[in-house]
């Protein structure tokens, strides 16, 4: 039965929401930051997150509970070590509910491991987020001062970014603390800190010296607005079903996409025409060939032929290539080879000339904007009579997620990481079982990416970030040839792209300083250092490069530090499945390459959080919610005000307001941290995205109130508590609730080990709400309603049982709900006041060895009892006998079950129990005597 419950977390029963207005109670006792909260004053009558969550976090911090040194890191811990680093959030702005999910899961795991007695470290950090941060500061600069970064200059702009980071960057850490995240803040790292920057330089230099990092000219995703290459994860694929007008930065009118334009090329020396089609008609200015499929019989006679470009004297050969789709119906043209990945590969196979018609700003050589050229080219083709038709065409348009610009594949010399061998090692680590990915449904994606991995472009044309520690060498010696210029067919572009002359990798050297680089260069060319002139690359490294070494750079690598020796490799990496390749795979590759070790033993990938409608979180939709607004509550007007402070365009602000008004017409009620964390963990089902309805979180606030009421009503019973061991005088109800407690302990323990968080929350929810509060507390009310003289033994047994359930139940819920569990735990008397830990967060987590009272037989007996009671109540209701005494005859083999039925039913009934031979006989009219 327990195994079945573990695999079916959805069976959690839902309590009916309380309809009374939620009361807000503040903690008003003067308490200095870091001092222990007052737990002597009486508890408020009802649960209030504002009261409960006050003062505890600073006390936890000051006591050092979150530090691995709370135990000892110098002596081996027999319980083991648990180390996990946070996926460093971007320094830009604030966290959203997706981050809250990550931290709810990670902190629950961290607290569970800490309570198991392990040396535990959850290391915090923050990512400098190169593109995102630069965009935010540039917009701020333009909005407030009307200046661009170029007006300031590189050094002054970088200082501006640092100032913004120092002013705004701590907001994320504040949010994490409000979420209860038990991070060791003394070890917090920022990816631009000197320690981590040194590690980034060392990693680049080592890999460059080995030839793993190299320089090459290739097509990259280029944002004309950012003037930088961007990674695949920063490209949104916008699917169009046909003609669509899209806004493009820098254009007053929307631009047409989703159409296929057909036009004719004239075959040289004949009257024949070849009709071709393209979705980007302006790029035909750079066409260098026409391609057909080698098996297409319609065009076999064109072998060896050429066509004429209508706007210049360029002659385009007709080439045959398998890339062409015969079902397309027309000949496919290799549009400008430097503007399309597929055409680029076709061009390389056929040794075609490379012609770049666009510059970095999206302008043609004549200065015309790319999408204005579209109209001009179309009109010119019509004027020449070579235009054929325009028709709707389903297509995918690449859009820069940061700038909303249309991404251009652009040929640029960049720095690349050779990933072939590193990717194989990362894939083999999983195949051989040295690295475990959970859930395993992501294994297909892992192997598909790594088995077909391409080299990684790590250059970014930004100012904010780790500047690439590479220098171009010029040697003032006639005996040394200068660095090779670009290939012959690029010579005509040198006036346009002067950087093309420095693509020869032999003339690049890396070093932590110009002095170090100069010594390397002098040695390479066998000249004196004074003959070497260096020019450092202007580009910075991809943010994912510094993130890729985060698991060991935070511990001082490449230096041999104590933390590096103790905590690396880590235990677990927990993150969203959407960055499996962009971050997780790269950490594994970089860890193996630079340290020879896997950075962690397991990877747990949680689902992606979407809104209640299944939509991706997006600021423009108005569904990006700050977790603090769920914790403290916010009005609809407050949500609108937050939009006005964002970087959204006015049209996007209005759209977002409409979304907020639809989803949160009355704003968001105060739910509290514990309810938010519990809800996020309850939603986390492996392998599925999460459609999170913020309003459902309120239901878990009511659950917190149930915990509060249970202890509030029972505190006066616990003037003295003895050993948790059974005394042999327990009734069937006592033994049943202890059996259910033991079952919950087993389910939670197994759930944490297997990352089945809904299983954990379901077990806790059902135990507290439907077993302890609804059944057991009702069953023992007659015991405590008697006078002190009557039933003294049973009263003591009930007290012990209740205390055990409350104390162990609070420990069970503590990793997920740290604030309310601490508040209530501190109010309970101690069984061993001299030796018990000072906080629930360092109290041992319940385990099945200590709580081994689970009994299937007792569960069955109690299930029978509950069935009888439900039947009696149902019959009385059916026959309208609510105020009438009823005679009930129960035949059973156990007298104790009959007593339990009476105790639980608390009805004005007459029970006759006929006990089978061999059992104690007992017949009563009214109340059976209690043991």
N, C-alpha and C positions, 0 to 999 in steps of 0.2 A: 504493500500500500504506500509506504514512504517513497519507494523508487518511482512509483507512478506519479506521486505528487511532485517529485522533483522534475519530472519531464513535462509536467503540465502546469506551469506557473500561472497560466491564464485562469485557473480555477479560483483565484482570489475573489472572495465575496466583496461586494461593494456596500459600504455603509451608507445609509440615507443621510444626505447632507443636513446639517443642523440649520434651521432657518432663522434662528435669532441673529441679530446683528452682532458682528465680531467686535469684541471689546479690545481697545488699545490701552495697555497698562505699561507705564514706564518704570524703570528701575531708578529710584531716587536716592538710594543710600550713598553718601559720598565715599568713593573708592578710588584711590590713587591708581594710575595706570600700572599694571603689573601686580597689584595687590589682589589678594583673594577676595572674591565676591562675598557679600554678607549672606550666610545661609542660616542664620539664627532667626531672623524675622520670619513671621508666618508667610506661607505661600499665598499669593493672590488667589482669589476664588476661581479664576479661570485662566486658561493658557493664553499668553500673549507673547509673540515672538520678540517684540521689542524688549520686554522684561527679561525673557529667558536668555537672549543672546548677548546681553550687556555684560561686559567686564571679563568674560571667561577667556577670550582669545589672548589678551595681553598677559594674563596670569599664566596660561599654558606656555607662552613664549618665554616669560621671565624664569619659569621653573626649568626650562631647558628640555621639556618633554619631547620636542620635535627634533632634537639633535641626537645623532647616533652616540655621542659621548655621554648621554644620560645613563647608558650602561657603561661600556668601555669598548674602544676600537683597537686597543693595544693587545688585549688578551683574546684568544679565540673564544667565540661564543658557541656553546654546544647547540644552541637553537639555530645557529646559522646567521647569514647576512641577507638583508633585502635592500637592494638599491635600485632606484628608478629615477631617471631625469625627466623633468617636465618637457613636453613639446613646447619649446619657447614661443610664446605668443608674440605677435608683432607689436612693436612699441607704439604703433599708430593707434590713436583712439582708445577704445575700450573693448572689453570682452562681450561676447554675445552668448546665447544659450547653448550654442555648439561647444564653446569653451567650457561652459558650466557643466555640460555632460562629461567632458573629458576630465574635469577636476573632481566631479562627484565620484566617478569611477576610481580615479587614481587615489584620491584621498581615502575612500573606503578601503581600498586594498592596502594602502600604507598603514592606516590605523589598525587594520586586522593583523598585519604582520607584526606591528609594534606590540600589540596586545598578546601575541603569541610568544613574546620574549626575544624576538630576533633583533639584532643590531640593524636599525632601520634608518635609511636616508632617502628622502625624496628631495631632489636637488632642484631649486627654482632657477629660472633664467628668463631672459627676454631677447628677442631677435631684433636686429636693427632694421630689417625690412627695407632694403635699399630703394626699390622703386616706389613702394607705397609711401614711405616716409618723405622721400624727395618730392613726390607729387603733392602731399599735404602741405609741406612747408612752402613750396613754390606757389600754390594757390593762396596761402596765407599772405605771402610776401606781395603778391600782385593785388590782393584784395585790400590790404592795409596800407601799402606804400606805393602801389602802382609800379613795382619793379620786378624784373626777371632775375633769375640767378646769374645770368651773364652780366647784368648791370652791377651786381655785387662782386663778381669774381669768385673763383673756386674757394680760396681760403676763407673769405668772409662768409660765403654761403654755408660752408661746413660749420663755421662757428654758429651761424644762425640755426642750423639743425640741432647742434648740441644744446643750444639754449632752449629750443622747443622741447627737446627730449628731457632735459632737466626739469622743465616746468610741467610737462604733461605725462611723462613716462611712468611716474609712480602711481598713476590711476589704476593701472592693471594690477599692481601688487596690492593696492587697497581693496580691489574687487576680490582678489584671491583670498585675502584674509577674511573678508565678509562671508565668503563661501565656506569658511572653516578649514581651509587647506593647511594641513600640518606640515608645511615646508620648513626646511632649515634655512632661515633667511640670512644667516651669517655666511652661507655659501652661495648666495644669489650671484648670478653672472649675467653680464650683458655682452652680446657677441662683438661689440666694438671696444670692450675693455682691453687694457694693455696685455693682460695674461692671455686672453683668447686671440687677440690680434697677433701676438707673437706665434701662437700655435698655427694660425692660418698661414702666416709667412713661411714657417718651417715646413708645413705640409706642401705648399706650392713648390718651394725650392727643391725639396727632396724628390717630388714627383717629376719636376721639370728636369732635374739633373739625370734622372733615370730614363727620360724620354717618354714617360707616361703622359706628361703634359706637353703638348706641342702646339705650334701655330700653323693655321691653315686657312685657306679661303674657301668658304662654303656658303650655301644659302642659310640664312637665319630668319627667325620671326622678327620682323622689324616694325616698331611703332614710330611712325613719322612724327607724332606729337611729342613722344618722350625722347626721340632721337636716340633710341637704344634698342638693342636686341632684347627680347623677352623670352622667358621659358614657356614650354608648352602649357604649363598649368595656369599661366597668365593669359592664355588665349581662350576666349569663349567661342564655341562653335554655334553660330546662330543658323538654325535650319529654316530655309524658306521654301514654300511650296510653289511659288511663282512670283510674278512681278511684285516687288515690295520697295517702298521708299524708306530709306534709313537715314537718320541724322549722322553726320560726320563732322568732327571738330574742324573748324576753319571754313565751313561752307554755310552760307545763309540758307540755302534751299536743301531739302533732303535729296539724297542721291539714289538713283534707280539701281536695284539689284534683282536677281531672280529672272533674268531674261537671257536668251541665247540669240546672238546676232550672227547671221550668215551673210557672207560676201564672197566675191569671186576673185581669184588670182588668175591672170592670163598666162598660159603656157608659152614660153619663149619659142618663137619660130612657127607658131600655128595660131589658128583662130579658136582653139579649144580653151575652155576655162575649167578651173578646179574650184569647186565650191567648198569653203571651209566655214567653221562655226566656232565662236568663242564667247565666253561670258564676260570677258574684259576687252572690249573692242579697242580701247586706247593702247593696249599693249602690243597690238599688231605693228606699231611703229618699230619695234625691236625684233620682229620675226626674222629668223635666219633659215628656216626650213619648213617644208610641209611633210607630214608623216602619214603613211598608210600602212595597213596591216599586210604583211607579206603573203597571206593566203587570200586576200581580197581580189577576186578575179576581175572586178570592175576597173582596177587601176594597174594591171600588170603591164599595159602598154606604156605606162609613164616612167618605167624604170630608166634611169639615166637622164631624165628630163629635168628642166628647171622652170620655175615660174618667176615672174617679174613683180617686184614690189611697186605698188602704184605711186608712192610718194618719193622714191629715190631710185638710184640706179643699182640698188642691191639685187642680186640674183639669188634666189632661194632654191636649193636642191630639193628634189623629192626623195625622201628616205623611207625605207621599209623597216618597221619595228613592231615587235609583238605587243608593245604597250598600247597600241591603238585598239579601241573597241570597235569591232566590225559592225556591231548592232547599232552603233551610234548613227549610222545612215549616211554620214558624210566623211570626208577626209578630215583628220584632225591635224591641226597645225601646232607645231612646237612654238607656242607663244614665247615671248622673250625669255631666253634660257635662264636669265638671272632673276626671274620673277615667278617661277613655278618649280616646285620640287621635282615633279615628275618630268617636266620638260628639261630640267637641268640634267637629270640622269640620262635622258635620251640624247641630249647634246654631247655629253661625255662619251657615250657609246659610239657616236658617229663623228667625233672630232669636229664638232661645229664651233663656229665663232661665238664668243660670249659678248653680248651687247647689253649694256645697262642703260635704260632710258630714263630712270628715276634717280634723283639724289636722295640724301638722307631725310629731306624735308617733304618728300613726295612731289617734287617739282620736276618737270621735264627739262631737258638741256636748254630749251628756249625760255625757261622760267614759268611756263604755264602749269597750273595745278593739274594733278593727274585726272581728277574727275571732270574738270572743265575741258581737258583734252578729249575726254570721251565724246562729248557733244560735237567738238570740232572734227574729229576723225569720222564720226558717223555722217556728218553733213558733207564732208569732202568725198566720201565713198559714194554718196548719193549723187553728188555733182558729176562724178566720173562714170556713173552708170554701173558701178560694180557692187552696189548694195543689193542684197537679195530679200531678206526678211528679218523680223524680230518676233520671237514667240516666247511664251512663258517657259521657264525651266527651273525645276526644283534644284536647289543647290545649298551648300553650306558656306556661310561667309565667316571668316575668322575675324573676331573683334577683340581688341585689347581690353582686358578686364579693368585695367587701371585708367586708361585715357578714353576708352570707348571709340578709339580710332580703328579704321580698317587695317588689319595687319598685312604687311607686304613681305613676301619672301625676297630677301635682298642678299646679294653676294657681298660678303664682307670678310676681311681677314680677322680671325678671332683665335682665342686660345681654347683648346679642346683637351679633354681627358680621354685617353684610350681606355675604353671600358671593357674590351673583349675578355681579357683574362680576369679582370676584377669581377665582371658579371658572372663568369663561369664559376668562380670560387663562391660567390654569394648563392648561386643556384644550387651548387653541390652541397653547401652547408645545410640547406633544407632537405635535399634529397637523402643525405646521409643521416639525418635526424639530429644533427648538432644544433640546429636552430629550428624551433617549432613556431609555426604560424597558426593562430587561433582566431576565428574558425577556419577550418581547412578549405572552405569553399573559395578562399582567396588564393589557394595554391596555383590554380590555373593561370591567374593573372600574373602571379610572381614569376612562374616559369616562362610564360609567354613574353614578358618584358625582358627578362634577363637572358633568355636563350636567343633573342633577336635584338639585343641591345645595340644602339648606335652610340658613337662617341658623343660626349657631353660638352656642349658649348658653355664655357664658364665666364666669358667676357660680357660685361655690361657697360654701356656707354653712359655712365652716371658719374656724379661727383660724390654722392654719399655711399660709403661702403669701404671695403678693404681694397685699397689701390693695389693693382697687380705689381708685385715686386720684380718686374722684368724690365730690362733696359736694352734698347737698340744700340748697337755698337758701330761707331765710326772710327776707323784706324787712320791716323795721319802718317801713313808710310806707303810710299809708292810701290813697295814690293807686295803689299797686301791689296787684293782686289776689293772694291767696295761691295757692300751687300747687293745681291742680285736684284735687279728690277723685276717688275711683274712680267709675265709671259708676253710674247709678241702681240697677241690679239687684244691685250689690255693697254698698249702704249697710248692709244688715242684717248684714253680716259684719265691719264695722269693729271691733266689740268683740272679735272673734275673731282678725282679721288687721289690726292697726293699720297695718302697712306699706303697705296698699293706698292710703293717701292720698298717697304720694309717687311715683306712676307717671308723672306728667307730665314728659316729658323736658326741657321748657323750663326747669324749675326744678332741673336738675342741671348742674353745671359740674365740669370736671376740672382738676387742677393738680398739680405736683410737691410743693406745700406748701399749707397753708391760706391763707397770704398771697397766693400766686399765684392760687388759686381765688377768693379774696375780691375781688381786683382785677378778674378777669374778670366776676364776678357784678355788681359795682358798675357796670361799663361796660355790661353787658347791660341792666340795669334803669334805668340813668341816675340812680343815686343815689350818695351818698357811701358809702365803704367801711364807716364805723361803723354804718350801718343794715343791714348784711348779717350774718346769723347762718348759720353752716354746720354741717352734720352729716355727717361722712364715712360712706360706706357701710361696713357691718360686714363685708361679704362679701370673699372673696379671689378671685383669678383662677384659672380652670381651668389646671391644670399644663401642658396642651398649648399654652397661649398663650405661656408663656415658652419652651417647647421649640420653638415655631414660629419664633422669631426667633434660635434658638441659633446657626445658621451665621454670623451677623454680629454678634450681641451679644458673642460670645467675643472679638472683635477690637476692642471698644471703641466700636462704633456707639452713638450717632449721631456721635461724635467722629471726625474724619479722622485715623486712626492709620496708622503704616507697615504694621502687620500687615493692617489692613483693605484698604489699597491693594494689597498684594502678594498676599494669600491669599484675598481675596473677589472674585469668586465662586470657590467650591471646584471641584474636579475631579469628585469622585464622592461619592455617598451610597450606602452599603451597609447594608442592614438587612433584617429579616424582612418577608415580604409581608403579614403580619397587621396591620401598622400603616401600610399604604400610604396610607389615607385619613386616619387620625387624626393622623399625624405628617408623612409625606412631602408629601401634598397641601397641608397647612397651611403647611409651610415654603416651598413654592413660591409659594403665594398671598401670604404675608406678605413674602417676599423681593421679589417683583415690586411689591407695594404700597408698601413702605417704602424700598426701595433702587433700584427700577426695573430690577433685575437678577435673573436666575435664580440661586438659591443654589448650584447645581452643574450640570454638563453631562450627567451620566449618573446613573441610579439602578439599582443592581443589587440584586435582591430574592432572598434565599436562602430555602430551605424552612424550615418549622417543625420543630423537633426533637421527636419523640415517643419513648416508651420502646420496648423491643423488641416489645411487644404492640400497638403502634400507638396507645397511649393518650396523651392530652395530659398533659404534666407537671403534677402536682398534689401539693402537700404532703400532702393527706389520703390519697393513694394510696401515699405512701412512695416515689415514683419521681423526686422532685426530688433530683438528685445534685449536690453541690458538686464542681466540677472539681478542687479541691485533693485531694479524697478519691480521685479516679481517679489523680492524679499521684503521691501519696505512699502510697496504699493505706489501707484502713480495715477493721476487723473488723466482723462483723455486730453485735456488742455496741456498737461505736462508732457505727454507724448508728442503732441504737435510742436511744443516749444523746442524739444530736442532736435526735431528736424530742421528748425530754423537755424540752429547752431552748427549744422553739418555742412559738408561741401557739395551737397546735391544742387543740381540746377533747379531753377524755380518750377519748371514743369514737372520734374521728378518729385519735388516737395509736395505739390498738389496731389499727384498720384499716390504718394505715400500716405498723405493725410486721409485720403479716401479709404485706403486699406486699413488704417488704424481705426477709423470711425466704424467700419464694418465689423472688424474683429473685436474691438474693445470699446463698445459704445459707452460703457460706464467706467472706463479706465481699467486698471488691473488692481485687484484687492491685495492687501498685505497678506502674503502667504508665509513668509519666514524662510530662513535658510534650510532648516531641517526638512520642511515639507517639499521644497524645491529639490533638494538632493534625493530624497526618498522617491519622488515622482520620476526623476530622470533615471534612477537606477531601475525602477519598476518598468519603465518603458523600454529599457535596453534589451532587446531580443536579438540574439546573434544572427547576423546575416541579413537583417532588414533595416531599411531606413526608418526613422522615427518621425511620425506625424504628431507633433507635440501641441496639444491644446493647453494653453497657459491656464485657462479657467479650471481644468481638471486638477491642477496642482492644489487648488483650494481644498479639495477633498482630503488631501493628506495633512492639511493643517487641522482639520477636524479629528484626524487620527491622533495627532499630537495632543489634542485636547482630551482624548480618551485616556492616554497615558497619564496626563496630568490629573484627571479626575480620579483615576484608580489610586494613585499615591496620596492625593489630597484627602481622600476619604479614609485611608487606612493607616496614615502615619501614627495616629494615637494608639494603634495596637502594638507598635513595636518598641515598647519601653525596654524590653529585654529580649534578645535573640540568642539562641543556642547554636549548636552544631547543625550543619545542613544535612547530616545523615538521618536516615529514616529510623524511627523508634519502634516500629511494629504496630503502632496503634492507629495507623492511618485508615481512614474510611475509603470506600471505593472512589469517592470524588477526589480525595487527596491523592490517591495513587494514580487516578486517571490524569489529573492536571500535571503531576510530575512526569507521567509517561509522555504526555503531549509536549511538555517542556524539553524532555530528553530528545524527542523526535525533532523538535525545532532546532535544537543544538546540532543534531546530526545533519539536518538538511542545510543549515547555514554553513557549517564547516565544509560540506561537500560543494556547496554553491560557490563559496569563495575560491576553493581550489580549482574549480572548473570554469570560473568566470560566468556563472549563470546567475546574474544579478536579479532578474525577476523571480527566480526560485527563492532567493534570500528574502526579498521584500514580501513575497507572498507568505512564506513561513512565519515571518515576524508579525505581519499584519493579522493573519488568521489566529495566531496564538494569543496575541494581546486582546484582540477585539472579540473574537467569536468563541474562544476557549476559556481564557482567563476571566474577562469582564462579563460576557453574556452567560456563561455556564457556571464556572467555579464560584465566582463572587456571589452569585444568586444562591448557590447551594449552601454556602456557609453563613448566610445572613441569620438563619434560625439559631445557629450556634452562638453567635454574638448577641443575639437578642435576649438570651436567657440571663438570669442573675449570675453573679460571679461564683456562687456556691455550686450551681448546677453545671455539670459538664466541664469541669475544670481541665481534665486531661484532653478532651477533644478541642477545647478552646486553645490550649497550648500547641496542640498538633496543627491546628488550622493556622495559628500565627506563624509557626515555623514554615509551613508550606507556602503561605502567602508571601512571607519575606523572601524565601528562596525563589519563588516565581518572579517577584518584582526585581530583585537584585540581579538575577541571571538574565531576566528579560531585558533589563536596561543594558547589561553588557552585550547582549546579542545585537541590540539596535545601535549601540554606540558608534561603530565605524560609519554607519550611514547617517545617523542623526546625532552628531556629537554634542550639540548645545543642550537640547532638552534632556538627553540622557545624563549629562554632567550635572545639570541643575537638580534633577530628581535623585541621582545617586548621592550627591552631597548631603541630601536631607535624610537619607537612611542611616540608622545607627549601624555601627560596625560590629561584626562578630569577633574580629581580632583588631581592636582599635590601635594597638601598639605596632602592629606589623603590616596592616593593610596599606596598599599604595595610596598616595594622596589624591590621585585623580583616576576617574574611570578610564581615561585614555591610556594609562599604563597599568591597568588592572588586567590580569590574565583573561583571555577570551575563553568562554566556556568550551569544553571539549567532551567528547563522548566517553572518555575514560573516567572522568569525574561524574558526569551526569549520565548514568547508564541504567536509568529506570524505565526505559521504554518497554512496554509490555503489550503485545498484540492481544493477549487475552483480556486484559483490563480495558483496552480500547474497544474490544467487541462488546464486553459487558456494558460499558457506558453508552455505546451506540444503541444497544438494546433499550437501555433506560431512557435515552432521549427519544427513541422511536415511540415508546409507550406514552411518554408525556405528551408528545406532539399529537398522538392519536386521541388521548383523553381530551386534550384541549380542543381538538378539531370536532370530536363528537359532541362535546358540551356546547360548542358554538352552533353546530348544525341543528341541535335540538333545543336551542335557546335555554340552556340550563345553567347560565352563568351564576345565578344566585341560588341554585338548588344543590343540596347535598346529593351526591351520586354514589351508588355502590359499585365498586370495581373489584372483580375477582382476578387475581394474578397467580398463575401457577408457575413456579420457578424452582430451580435447584438451589438458589442462594438467597438467604435471608437478607444479606447486605445489599443486594440489588433492590429489594423491596424498600428498604430504608432509604436508599438513594432516590428512588422514584418519589417517595413522599417528600424528602428533603428538597428536591429540585422542583416538584410540581407546586408546592405551597398552595394547594387548593383545598377547599372545604369538601373533602370527599371521605368516604368510608372505604378503606382498603382491606380486603381479605386475602391474605397470602397463604396458599396451600403449598406446603413444602413437601417435596417428595421424600419417601422413606430414606432414613439415614441422615437426614439433615435436621438441624435444630428447628423445632416447631414453634410457630408464633402466629397468633391471630389477633388482630387489633381492630377496634372500631375507632377510627380517627387517626391519632398520631402514633406511629411505631416509635418505640424508644430508640434513641440514638446511642451508638456505642461510646 
